[in-house]
Amino acid sequence: MSSAPPGKRAGRVLMIAAWVAGMFLATRFFGHWQERQENPNAVVASAHGNGYVEVTLQANRQGHFVANGQVNGQPVTFMLDTGATEVAIPEALASQLGLQKGPPVTLSTANGRVEGYRSQVRELRLGDIRWANSRAVVMPGMGDDTVLLGMSALKQLEFTQRGGTLLLRQNLTQ
């Protein structure tokens, strides 16, 4: 019966452990890299001035402005959508957030006409920018948990886009 010397066995075990650790670290690194590509604004920083607050967002690789925020104090992912009239919340997420579905409404979307429900959001938050009592629609059939931050909220801000950067400014003195 042949057996490897103890030092050789320990070397193999350490080599396997190193490969496992390397694979684990590579998986974590590339997973976080992929998340940053989809949402480069996972942490939203705010700047304060005399009577205003500003948030600067970076576009993702598709050119969309995606950022973490909050609906009624619960974490969500926003996609800023100037083509959306209202804040649009997927039905499953609206249920998790405890939003009430109001009267039905027919909406025109890029995919045609769909039925949704009017709703009201107590508070939206993106960095230190806050909106109180915003109109929203609950949308059945929206594919993921991304909230479309539409013009019912964005019209209350000044915004400037340059290249892949979007500057949002909320005047606090109005």
Buried (B, 14 or more C-beta within 10 A) or exposed (E): EEEEEEEEEEEEEEEEEEEEEEEEEEEEEEEEEEEBEBBBBEEBEBEEEEEBBBBBBBBBEEEBBBBBBBBEEEEBBBBBBEEBBBBBBBBBBBEBBEBEBBEEBEBEBEEEEBEBBBBEBEEBBBBBBBBEEBBBBBBEEBEEEBBBBBBBBBEEBEBEEEEEEBBBBBEBEE
